Amino acid sequence: MKKVTSCLMIGFLLSGAAAAFGQGERELAEEYFKNGDCPKALSYYSSFLKNSFEKISLKNYTSCIVKSKAWGDGEQFFKKQIKGDANNAAWYYLNWGIMLENQGKAVEASKKYEQVVTASGTRTELKRDLADEFRANNQSEWAKNILLEARESAKRYDIFQLELASVYRDLNQPEKMIDELLSYGMRYQNTEVVQNMLQDFTKDEKEQALLEKVLYDKIQKFPNEGFYNELLIWYQVQRKDFYKAFVQERALDRRFKHNGSRLYNLGMLALQNLDYANAGMIFDHLVKEYPKGQLYPVARRMAIFAREEQVKNTYPVKRSEVQKLLGQYQQLVDELGVNVRTIEALRNMAILNAFYMDDFKKAIEILHTAIEAGKAEKSFVDKCKLDLGDIYLLQGEPWEATLVYSQVEKSQKDDVLGYEAKLRNAKLHYFKGEFELAKAVLDILKKATSREIANDANELSLLIMDNTGLDSTEAAMKAYSSVELQLFQNKKFEAIDTLKQLYKKYENHSLADEILWLTAKTYIKLDSNQQAMADLKLLYSKFGHDLYGDDALFAMAKLYQEKLNDKDQAMKLYQELMEKYPGSIFVAESRKRFRILRGDVIN
């Protein structure tokens, strides 16, 4: 008995020693491989792989065979390994095929790849791994073959759908790619995975058009299956086609009785994407469809607000249109009363009266009414206080403005609203020419939690930093900041006169491009498009290489398209922007506008 035990102990020790020796060979092989010493690496890899199988080591071995062109050694090695390790034969055939491919023996390589499929037998997971390796070696056709064979052998046609979608993408077979993804999503009702993959895959315009067509076909074929509608709505939102998304969402709302909640979200999304016309249409639909629903008050207000944004962003802003908006808001307040449901409408009325009707007294009265009605909501009260500060600034009372802004800073210290108050105080310092004070506040705000506030703070901070310290009086910067205050106060004509004088005086100053850009933007708001174009052309010719190059080019193209009715010139400038500024934020919009002008069908 003792003799048997001793023999077993010796066996364990020997096997452990062999394993340790093998591990040492592997580490040596890797070291030589990393150092590019393929002859030595091959020796250790082949020795290690005789006793232990590892995909990475086999891959490195094959790589070394290819680098050193040791074709004969490789062939002999693969033959021996296949004979001695049938369980991993598929991997050896695959690497043998890769070696033959690198020898230029494509036909022989294909035969080895066929043997990969055969040797994998019925092992489904192995076939998945082999497909991944085929793809990694740019052999997507063989990846497809082995995955389809796996389906056949398993008699299951619902497996490997995501993997095959990726393979069909490699093979430029979008119809099959989309079919696999939709089949997977429908089976598991998993829109998120499908959306993520479609977002990565359907970047080509033809693929996008195909996806839309397929989804419409599916909806017609399966009208009671919401999955395809969901996916189509997602796709249309990605394309920012809110009208088509609305048509689909409206159908789902009726069919599944969502009571307008999803339509409301779509309307808000359209609003966030500045599609005011479609946002207004969606909210109008909600008002009409659900006059007694919970969403009615807010949908009614948002319908007016969408039109308000449209009016404010159509230059020149017409006082008659603003007056209509004020009347619509008043009707809403009359219908629902002064209460928490209408306080936002009151706030909008105050802002319109102050900024577009110059009726500061009425604006302040309305704000106080809103504050009283919404006094239980601290954040709303503080928003109104910020509006009050703005109105004081419009009236030329900066001390009153900063007092109110500072109250909100204290009240909302660690909130986004507090950061907004701090930003307004920084801008007030800037308007007054107190650049050091402004910059100190802005540097704090660069780390604000709100990206929008941080970006605004960074932009103003850079403007101050780049254009101060150039002379002891900082006269140019003070003059420029005072013009920005004039524009805030809606004194556009006075601002234009000042800007013209500033450009003559500081044509060679670092502020010259800022002055031209601000002048052009102000002319656009006054609907003085020829004057705006002249300044944009000057800005582009002198500073096209600088910060506002792509901004100027895009603004010119839009003017030619929307105001000056010169389609050819607009197309030329959109094309120029796409070629000259490929990294510009305006490229996607320029491409879309160019295609519309060219007469392409935009799906």
C-alpha positions as CSV (number, residue, x, y, z in Angstrom):
1,M,0.0,0.0,0.0
2,K,2.8,2.3,0.9
3,K,4.5,1.5,-2.5
4,V,1.3,2.5,-4.4
5,T,1.0,5.7,-2.4
6,S,4.6,6.6,-3.2
7,C,4.1,5.9,-6.9
8,L,1.0,8.2,-6.9
9,M,3.0,11.0,-5.1
10,I,5.8,10.7,-7.7
11,G,3.2,10.9,-10.5
12,F,1.6,14.1,-9.1
13,L,5.0,15.7,-8.6
14,L,6.1,14.8,-12.2
15,S,2.9,16.1,-13.7
16,G,3.2,19.3,-11.6
17,A,6.8,19.7,-12.8
18,A,5.7,19.2,-16.4
19,A,3.0,21.8,-16.1
20,A,5.5,24.3,-14.5
21,F,8.0,23.5,-17.3
22,G,5.3,24.1,-19.9
23,Q,4.3,27.4,-18.3
24,G,7.9,28.4,-18.4
25,E,8.1,27.6,-22.1
26,R,5.1,29.7,-22.8
27,E,6.5,32.7,-20.9
28,L,9.8,32.4,-22.8
29,A,8.0,32.1,-26.1
30,E,6.0,35.3,-25.3
31,E,9.2,37.1,-24.4
32,Y,11.0,36.2,-27.6
33,F,7.8,37.0,-29.6
34,K,7.6,40.5,-28.0
35,N,11.2,41.1,-28.9
36,G,10.7,39.9,-32.5
37,D,12.9,36.9,-32.2
38,C,10.7,34.5,-34.1
39,P,13.1,31.5,-34.5
40,K,13.5,31.2,-30.7
41,A,9.8,32.0,-30.1
42,L,8.8,29.2,-32.6
43,S,10.9,26.7,-30.8
44,Y,9.3,27.4,-27.4
45,Y,5.7,27.8,-28.8
46,S,5.9,24.5,-30.7
47,S,7.2,22.7,-27.6
48,F,4.5,24.3,-25.3
49,L,1.7,23.6,-27.8
50,K,2.5,19.9,-28.0
51,N,1.3,19.5,-24.4
52,S,-1.1,22.4,-23.9
53,F,-3.5,24.2,-26.2
54,E,-4.0,27.9,-26.1
55,K,-5.5,30.1,-28.8
56,I,-3.2,33.1,-28.2
57,S,-0.1,31.0,-28.3
58,L,-1.2,29.3,-31.5
59,K,-2.0,32.7,-33.1
60,N,1.4,34.0,-32.1
61,Y,3.1,30.9,-33.5
62,T,1.3,31.3,-36.8
63,S,2.3,35.0,-36.9
64,C,5.9,34.0,-36.4
65,I,5.7,31.4,-39.2
66,V,4.4,34.0,-41.6
67,K,7.1,36.6,-40.5
68,S,10.0,34.1,-40.9
69,K,8.4,32.4,-43.9
70,A,9.1,29.0,-42.3
71,W,6.4,27.4,-44.4
72,G,7.7,23.8,-44.2
73,D,8.0,23.9,-40.4
74,G,4.5,25.3,-40.1
75,E,3.0,22.6,-42.3
76,Q,4.8,19.8,-40.4
77,F,3.7,21.3,-37.1
78,F,0.0,21.6,-38.1
79,K,-0.1,18.1,-39.4
80,K,1.3,16.7,-36.1
81,Q,-1.0,18.8,-34.0
82,I,-4.1,17.8,-35.8
83,K,-3.2,14.1,-35.6
84,G,-2.4,14.4,-31.8
85,D,-5.1,16.8,-30.7
86,A,-8.3,16.1,-32.6
87,N,-10.3,18.1,-30.0
88,N,-8.7,21.4,-31.2
89,A,-8.2,20.4,-34.8
90,A,-10.5,23.2,-36.0
91,W,-8.2,25.8,-34.6
92,Y,-5.1,24.2,-36.3
93,Y,-6.9,24.0,-39.6
94,L,-7.9,27.7,-39.3
95,N,-4.3,28.8,-38.6
96,W,-3.0,26.5,-41.3
97,G,-5.4,28.3,-43.7
98,I,-4.1,31.7,-42.5
99,M,-0.5,30.5,-43.2
100,L,-1.5,29.3,-46.7
101,E,-3.3,32.6,-47.3
102,N,-0.1,34.5,-46.6
103,Q,1.8,32.2,-49.0
104,G,-0.6,33.3,-51.7
105,K,-2.3,29.9,-51.9
106,A,-5.9,31.0,-51.7
107,V,-7.4,27.8,-53.1
108,E,-5.5,25.6,-50.6
109,A,-6.4,28.0,-47.8
110,S,-10.1,27.6,-48.7
111,K,-9.8,23.8,-48.4
112,K,-8.4,24.2,-44.9
113,Y,-11.2,26.6,-44.0
114,E,-13.7,23.9,-45.1
115,Q,-12.0,21.5,-42.8
116,V,-12.4,24.0,-40.0
117,V,-16.2,23.8,-40.4
118,T,-16.1,20.0,-40.5
119,A,-13.8,19.6,-37.6
120,S,-15.9,21.8,-35.4
121,G,-18.6,19.1,-35.5
122,T,-21.8,20.0,-33.5
123,R,-20.1,22.2,-31.0
124,T,-22.1,25.4,-31.3
125,E,-20.1,27.6,-29.0
126,L,-16.9,26.6,-30.7
127,K,-18.4,27.6,-34.0
128,R,-19.1,31.1,-32.5
129,D,-15.5,31.4,-31.4
130,L,-14.2,30.3,-34.8
131,A,-16.5,32.8,-36.5
132,D,-15.0,35.6,-34.4
133,E,-11.5,34.5,-35.4
134,F,-12.5,34.4,-39.1
135,R,-13.8,38.0,-38.8
136,A,-10.6,39.1,-37.0
137,N,-8.7,37.8,-40.0
138,N,-10.9,39.5,-42.6
139,Q,-12.5,36.2,-43.6
140,S,-16.2,37.3,-43.0
141,E,-17.5,35.0,-45.7
142,W,-16.2,32.0,-43.8
143,A,-17.5,33.5,-40.5
144,K,-20.9,33.5,-42.2
145,N,-20.5,29.9,-43.5
146,I,-19.7,28.5,-40.1
147,L,-22.5,30.4,-38.3
148,L,-25.0,29.2,-40.8
149,E,-23.7,25.7,-40.5
150,A,-24.1,26.0,-36.7
151,R,-27.8,26.8,-37.2
152,E,-28.2,23.9,-39.5
153,S,-26.5,21.4,-37.2
154,A,-28.4,22.7,-34.2
155,K,-31.7,22.9,-36.1
156,R,-32.2,26.3,-34.6
157,Y,-32.5,29.3,-36.8
158,D,-32.8,31.9,-34.1
159,I,-29.2,31.7,-32.8
160,F,-26.3,33.9,-33.7
161,Q,-28.5,36.7,-35.1
162,L,-26.4,39.6,-33.7
163,E,-23.2,37.9,-34.9
164,L,-24.6,37.3,-38.4
165,A,-25.8,40.9,-38.5
166,S,-22.3,42.0,-37.9
167,V,-21.0,39.6,-40.5
168,Y,-23.5,40.8,-43.1
169,R,-22.4,44.3,-42.4
170,D,-18.8,43.3,-43.1
171,L,-20.0,41.7,-46.4
172,N,-22.0,44.8,-47.4
173,Q,-25.3,42.9,-47.4
174,P,-27.6,45.4,-45.6
175,E,-30.8,43.6,-46.4
176,K,-29.7,40.5,-44.6
177,M,-28.1,42.5,-41.8
178,I,-31.4,44.4,-41.1
179,D,-33.4,41.2,-41.3
180,E,-31.2,39.5,-38.7
181,L,-31.4,42.5,-36.4
182,L,-35.2,42.9,-36.7
183,S,-35.7,39.2,-36.2
184,Y,-33.6,39.3,-33.0
185,G,-35.4,42.4,-31.7
186,M,-38.8,41.0,-32.5
187,R,-38.0,37.6,-30.8
188,Y,-36.7,39.2,-27.6
189,Q,-38.6,42.5,-27.7
190,N,-35.2,44.2,-27.2
191,T,-35.3,47.5,-28.9
192,E,-32.2,48.9,-27.1
193,V,-29.7,46.4,-28.5
194,V,-31.1,46.7,-32.0
195,Q,-31.1,50.5,-31.8
196,N,-27.4,50.5,-30.7
197,M,-26.4,48.2,-33.5
198,L,-28.4,50.0,-36.2
199,Q,-26.9,53.3,-35.0
200,D,-23.4,51.8,-35.7
201,F,-24.3,50.0,-38.9
202,T,-26.7,52.3,-40.8
203,K,-24.4,55.3,-41.5
204,D,-24.7,55.0,-45.2
205,E,-27.6,56.9,-46.8
206,K,-28.7,53.9,-48.9
207,E,-28.7,51.7,-45.8
208,Q,-30.8,54.2,-44.0
209,A,-33.3,54.4,-46.8
210,L,-33.5,50.6,-46.9
211,L,-34.1,50.4,-43.1
212,E,-37.0,52.8,-43.4
213,K,-38.5,50.9,-46.3
214,V,-38.2,47.6,-44.5
215,L,-39.8,49.0,-41.3
216,Y,-42.7,50.4,-43.2
217,D,-43.2,47.1,-45.0
218,K,-43.2,45.3,-41.6
219,I,-45.7,47.7,-40.1
220,Q,-48.1,47.1,-43.0
221,K,-47.6,43.3,-42.8
222,F,-47.9,43.2,-38.9
223,P,-50.1,46.2,-38.0
224,N,-50.7,45.0,-34.5
225,E,-47.0,44.6,-33.6
226,G,-45.8,47.7,-31.9
227,F,-42.1,46.7,-32.0
228,Y,-41.7,47.9,-35.6
229,N,-43.4,51.2,-34.9
230,E,-41.2,51.8,-31.9
231,L,-38.1,51.2,-34.0
232,L,-39.3,53.4,-36.8
233,I,-40.1,56.2,-34.4
234,W,-36.6,55.9,-32.9
235,Y,-35.1,56.0,-36.4
236,Q,-37.1,59.1,-37.4
237,V,-36.1,60.9,-34.2
238,Q,-32.5,60.1,-34.9
239,R,-33.0,61.7,-38.3
240,K,-34.8,64.6,-36.6
241,D,-37.8,64.0,-38.8
242,F,-40.3,64.8,-36.1
243,Y,-43.3,65.0,-38.5
244,K,-42.9,61.3,-39.5
245,A,-42.2,60.3,-35.9
246,F,-45.5,62.1,-34.9
247,V,-47.5,60.2,-37.5
248,Q,-46.2,56.9,-36.1
249,E,-46.5,57.9,-32.5
250,R,-50.1,59.1,-33.0
251,A,-51.0,55.7,-34.4
252,L,-49.4,54.0,-31.3
253,D,-51.2,56.4,-29.0
254,R,-54.5,55.4,-30.4
255,R,-53.8,51.7,-30.6
256,F,-52.3,51.2,-27.1
257,K,-54.1,54.1,-25.3
258,H,-51.0,56.0,-24.1
259,N,-53.2,59.0,-23.3
260,G,-50.8,61.3,-25.1
261,S,-47.9,60.8,-22.7
262,R,-45.5,59.6,-25.4
263,L,-46.7,62.3,-27.8
264,Y,-45.9,64.9,-25.2
265,N,-42.4,63.6,-24.9
266,L,-42.0,63.7,-28.6
267,G,-43.2,67.3,-28.7
268,M,-40.6,68.2,-26.0
269,L,-37.9,66.4,-28.0
270,A,-38.9,68.4,-31.2
271,L,-38.7,71.6,-29.1
272,Q,-35.2,70.7,-27.8
273,N,-34.1,70.2,-31.4
274,L,-35.5,73.6,-32.4
275,D,-38.2,72.1,-34.7
276,Y,-40.7,74.6,-33.4
277,A,-43.3,74.1,-36.2
278,N,-43.6,70.3,-35.6
279,A,-43.4,70.8,-31.8
280,G,-46.4,73.2,-32.0
281,M,-48.3,70.8,-34.2
282,I,-47.8,67.9,-31.8
283,F,-48.9,70.0,-28.8
284,D,-51.9,71.3,-30.8
285,H,-52.9,67.7,-31.4
286,L,-52.7,66.9,-27.7
287,V,-54.9,69.9,-26.9
288,K,-57.5,68.9,-29.4
289,E,-57.4,65.1,-28.6
290,Y,-57.3,65.3,-24.8
291,P,-59.2,68.5,-23.8
292,K,-60.1,67.0,-20.4
293,G,-56.8,65.1,-19.9
294,Q,-54.1,65.8,-17.3
295,L,-51.7,67.0,-20.0
296,Y,-54.1,69.6,-21.3
297,P,-52.9,72.7,-19.4
298,V,-49.2,72.0,-20.1
299,A,-49.8,71.0,-23.7
300,R,-51.8,74.2,-24.3
301,R,-49.0,76.3,-22.8
302,M,-46.3,74.4,-24.8
303,A,-48.2,74.8,-28.0
304,I,-48.1,78.6,-27.5
305,F,-44.4,78.4,-26.3
306,A,-43.4,76.5,-29.5
307,R,-45.0,79.3,-31.6
308,E,-43.2,81.9,-29.3
309,E,-39.9,80.3,-30.1
310,Q,-40.7,80.3,-33.8
311,V,-41.6,84.0,-33.6
312,K,-38.4,84.9,-31.6
313,N,-36.2,83.1,-34.1
314,T,-37.7,84.5,-37.3
315,Y,-35.9,87.8,-38.1
316,P,-36.9,90.5,-37.8
317,V,-39.1,89.7,-34.8
318,K,-42.6,91.2,-35.5
319,R,-44.3,93.0,-32.6
320,S,-47.7,92.1,-34.1
321,E,-46.8,88.4,-33.7
322,V,-45.6,88.9,-30.2
323,Q,-48.9,90.7,-29.4
324,K,-50.8,87.6,-30.7
325,L,-48.7,85.4,-28.4
326,L,-49.5,87.6,-25.5
327,G,-53.2,87.3,-26.3
328,Q,-53.0,83.5,-26.5
329,Y,-51.3,83.3,-23.1
330,Q,-53.9,85.6,-21.6
331,Q,-56.7,83.4,-22.9
332,L,-55.0,80.4,-21.3
333,V,-54.7,82.3,-17.9
334,D,-58.4,83.5,-18.2
335,E,-59.5,79.9,-18.9
336,L,-57.5,78.1,-16.2
337,G,-57.1,81.0,-13.6
338,V,-54.0,82.3,-11.9
339,N,-52.6,79.2,-10.2
340,V,-49.7,76.7,-10.4
341,R,-50.9,75.5,-13.7
342,T,-50.5,78.9,-15.3
343,I,-47.5,80.4,-13.6
344,E,-45.1,79.4,-16.4
345,A,-47.5,81.1,-18.9
346,L,-47.4,84.3,-16.8
347,R,-43.6,84.1,-16.7
348,N,-43.5,83.8,-20.5
349,M,-45.8,86.8,-20.8
350,A,-43.6,88.9,-18.6
351,I,-40.5,88.1,-20.7
352,L,-42.3,88.9,-23.9
353,N,-43.5,92.2,-22.6
354,A,-40.0,93.2,-21.4
355,F,-37.8,92.0,-24.2
356,Y,-40.1,92.6,-27.3
357,M,-42.7,95.2,-26.2
358,D,-40.5,97.3,-24.0
359,D,-43.2,97.4,-21.4
360,F,-41.1,96.9,-18.3
361,K,-43.7,98.1,-15.8
362,K,-46.2,95.5,-17.1
363,A,-43.6,92.8,-17.2
364,I,-42.6,93.4,-13.5
365,E,-46.3,93.4,-12.5
366,I,-46.9,90.1,-14.2
367,L,-43.8,88.6,-12.6
368,H,-44.9,89.6,-9.1
369,T,-48.3,88.0,-9.8
370,A,-46.5,84.8,-10.9
371,I,-44.3,84.8,-7.9
372,E,-47.3,85.1,-5.5
373,A,-49.1,82.3,-7.3
374,G,-46.1,80.0,-7.3
375,K,-44.6,81.0,-4.0
376,A,-44.6,77.4,-2.8
377,E,-42.2,76.4,-5.5
378,K,-38.8,77.8,-4.6
379,S,-37.1,77.2,-7.9
380,F,-39.9,78.8,-9.8
381,V,-39.7,81.9,-7.6
382,D,-35.9,82.1,-8.1
383,K,-36.3,81.8,-11.9
384,C,-38.7,84.8,-11.8
385,K,-36.1,86.7,-9.8
386,L,-33.5,86.1,-12.5
387,D,-36.0,87.4,-15.0
388,L,-36.5,90.5,-12.8
389,G,-32.7,91.0,-12.8
390,D,-32.7,90.9,-16.6
391,I,-35.5,93.5,-16.7
392,Y,-33.6,95.8,-14.4
393,L,-30.6,95.4,-16.7
394,L,-32.9,96.2,-19.7
395,Q,-33.9,99.4,-17.9
396,G,-30.3,100.4,-17.2
397,E,-30.3,99.5,-13.5
398,P,-27.3,97.2,-13.1
399,W,-27.1,97.6,-9.3
400,E,-30.7,96.4,-8.9
401,A,-30.0,93.5,-11.3
402,T,-26.9,92.3,-9.4
403,L,-28.8,92.5,-6.1
404,V,-31.5,90.1,-7.4
405,Y,-29.0,87.8,-9.1
406,S,-27.0,87.5,-5.8
407,Q,-30.2,86.6,-3.9
408,V,-30.6,83.6,-6.3
409,E,-27.0,82.7,-5.9
410,K,-27.5,82.3,-2.2
411,S,-30.9,80.6,-2.4
412,Q,-29.7,78.0,-5.0
413,K,-26.1,77.8,-4.0
414,D,-25.3,74.2,-5.2
415,D,-28.0,74.1,-7.9
416,V,-27.9,74.7,-11.6
417,L,-30.0,77.8,-11.0
418,G,-27.4,79.2,-8.6
419,Y,-24.7,78.7,-11.3
420,E,-27.0,80.5,-13.8
421,A,-27.3,83.4,-11.4
422,K,-23.5,83.5,-11.0
423,L,-23.1,83.5,-14.8
424,R,-25.4,86.4,-15.1
425,N,-23.5,88.3,-12.4
426,A,-20.2,87.5,-14.4
427,K,-21.8,88.9,-17.5
428,L,-22.9,92.0,-15.6
429,H,-19.2,92.5,-14.6
430,Y,-18.2,92.0,-18.2
431,F,-20.8,94.5,-19.5
432,K,-19.4,97.1,-17.0
433,G,-15.8,96.5,-18.1
434,E,-14.8,94.8,-14.8
435,F,-12.9,92.0,-16.6
436,E,-10.9,90.7,-13.7
437,L,-14.0,90.3,-11.6
438,A,-15.9,88.7,-14.5
439,K,-13.0,86.2,-15.2
440,A,-12.7,85.2,-11.6
441,V,-16.3,84.2,-11.5
442,L,-16.2,82.5,-14.9
443,D,-13.2,80.4,-14.0
444,I,-15.3,78.9,-11.1
445,L,-18.2,78.3,-13.5
446,K,-16.0,76.4,-16.0
447,K,-16.4,73.5,-13.5
448,A,-20.1,73.8,-13.3
449,T,-22.2,70.7,-13.4
450,S,-24.3,72.0,-16.3
451,R,-22.3,71.6,-19.6
452,E,-24.2,74.6,-21.1
453,I,-23.2,76.9,-18.3
454,A,-19.6,75.6,-18.3
455,N,-19.4,76.1,-22.1
456,D,-20.8,79.7,-21.9
457,A,-18.4,80.5,-19.0
458,N,-15.4,79.1,-20.9
459,E,-16.3,81.0,-24.1
460,L,-16.6,84.4,-22.3
461,S,-13.5,83.7,-20.3
462,L,-11.5,83.0,-23.4
463,L,-12.8,86.2,-25.1
464,I,-11.7,88.2,-22.1
465,M,-8.4,86.5,-21.8
466,D,-7.6,86.8,-25.5
467,N,-8.4,90.5,-25.7
468,T,-7.3,92.1,-22.4
469,G,-3.9,93.0,-21.2
470,L,-3.0,94.3,-24.7
471,D,-3.1,97.9,-23.5
472,S,-3.3,99.5,-20.1
473,T,-6.8,101.0,-20.6
474,E,-8.3,97.9,-22.3
475,A,-10.3,100.5,-24.3
476,A,-11.2,98.1,-27.2
477,M,-12.6,95.4,-24.9
478,K,-14.6,97.9,-22.9
479,A,-16.1,99.3,-26.0
480,Y,-16.9,95.9,-27.3
481,S,-18.5,94.7,-24.0
482,S,-20.6,97.9,-23.9
483,V,-22.0,97.1,-27.4
484,E,-22.9,93.6,-26.1
485,L,-24.9,95.3,-23.4
486,Q,-26.7,97.5,-26.0
487,L,-27.7,94.3,-27.9
488,F,-28.9,92.7,-24.7
489,Q,-31.1,95.8,-24.2
490,N,-32.4,95.4,-27.8
491,K,-30.7,98.6,-29.0
492,K,-29.7,97.0,-32.3
493,F,-29.5,100.1,-34.5
494,E,-27.3,101.9,-31.9
495,A,-25.2,98.8,-31.6
496,I,-24.7,98.6,-35.4
497,D,-23.4,102.2,-35.5
498,T,-21.0,101.6,-32.7
499,L,-19.8,98.3,-34.2
500,K,-19.0,100.0,-37.5
501,Q,-16.9,102.6,-35.7
502,L,-15.2,99.9,-33.6
503,Y,-14.1,98.0,-36.7
504,K,-12.7,101.1,-38.4
505,K,-10.8,101.9,-35.2
506,Y,-9.6,98.4,-34.3
507,E,-9.3,96.7,-37.7
508,N,-5.9,95.3,-36.7
509,H,-6.9,94.4,-33.2
510,S,-7.4,90.8,-32.0
511,L,-11.1,91.7,-31.6
512,A,-11.6,92.5,-35.3
513,D,-13.1,89.1,-36.1
514,E,-15.4,89.2,-33.1
515,I,-16.6,92.7,-34.2
516,L,-17.4,91.5,-37.7
517,W,-19.2,88.4,-36.5
518,L,-21.3,90.4,-34.1
519,T,-22.1,93.0,-36.7
520,A,-23.2,90.3,-39.2
521,K,-25.4,88.5,-36.6
522,T,-27.0,91.8,-35.7
523,Y,-27.8,92.6,-39.4
524,I,-29.4,89.2,-39.8
525,K,-31.6,89.9,-36.8
526,L,-32.6,93.1,-38.5
527,D,-33.3,91.3,-41.7
528,S,-30.7,93.4,-43.4
529,N,-29.3,90.5,-45.4
530,Q,-27.1,92.2,-48.0
531,Q,-25.3,94.1,-45.2
532,A,-24.9,90.9,-43.2
533,M,-23.5,89.1,-46.3
534,A,-20.9,91.9,-46.9
535,D,-19.6,91.5,-43.3
536,L,-19.6,87.7,-43.5
537,K,-17.6,87.8,-46.8
538,L,-15.1,90.2,-45.2
539,L,-14.9,88.0,-42.1
540,Y,-14.4,84.8,-44.2
541,S,-11.8,86.4,-46.5
542,K,-9.7,87.9,-43.6
543,F,-10.3,85.3,-40.9
544,G,-11.4,82.1,-42.7
545,H,-8.5,80.2,-41.0
546,D,-9.6,81.3,-37.6
547,L,-12.4,80.6,-35.1
548,Y,-15.3,81.9,-37.2
549,G,-14.3,80.5,-40.6
550,D,-16.9,77.7,-40.7
551,D,-19.5,79.9,-38.8
552,A,-19.2,82.6,-41.5
553,L,-19.4,80.1,-44.4
554,F,-22.5,78.4,-43.0
555,A,-24.2,81.7,-42.3
556,M,-23.5,82.9,-45.8
557,A,-24.8,79.6,-47.3
558,K,-28.0,79.9,-45.2
559,L,-28.5,83.5,-46.3
560,Y,-28.2,82.5,-50.0
561,Q,-30.6,79.6,-49.4
562,E,-33.3,81.2,-47.2
563,K,-33.2,84.9,-47.9
564,L,-31.4,85.7,-51.2
565,N,-32.8,82.8,-53.2
566,D,-29.5,81.9,-54.8
567,K,-29.6,78.1,-54.8
568,D,-26.4,77.5,-56.7
569,Q,-24.3,79.8,-54.5
570,A,-25.8,78.2,-51.4
571,M,-24.9,74.7,-52.7
572,K,-21.4,75.9,-53.6
573,L,-20.8,77.2,-50.1
574,Y,-22.2,74.1,-48.3
575,Q,-19.9,72.0,-50.5
576,E,-16.9,74.2,-49.6
577,L,-17.7,74.0,-45.9
578,M,-17.8,70.2,-46.0
579,E,-14.5,70.0,-47.9
580,K,-12.6,72.7,-46.0
581,Y,-13.9,72.1,-42.5
582,P,-14.6,68.3,-42.2
583,G,-14.6,68.5,-38.4
584,S,-17.1,71.4,-38.2
585,I,-20.3,71.0,-36.2
586,F,-22.1,72.3,-39.3
587,V,-21.1,69.5,-41.6
588,A,-24.1,67.3,-41.0
589,E,-26.6,70.1,-41.5
590,S,-24.7,71.4,-44.6
591,R,-24.8,67.9,-46.1
592,K,-28.6,67.7,-45.5
593,R,-29.2,71.2,-46.9
594,F,-27.0,70.5,-49.9
595,R,-28.9,67.3,-50.8
596,I,-32.3,69.1,-50.5
597,L,-31.1,71.8,-52.8
598,R,-29.7,69.2,-55.3
599,G,-33.2,67.7,-55.3
600,D,-32.4,64.4,-53.6
601,V,-35.3,62.6,-52.0
602,I,-34.7,62.9,-48.2
603,N,-36.3,60.0,-46.4
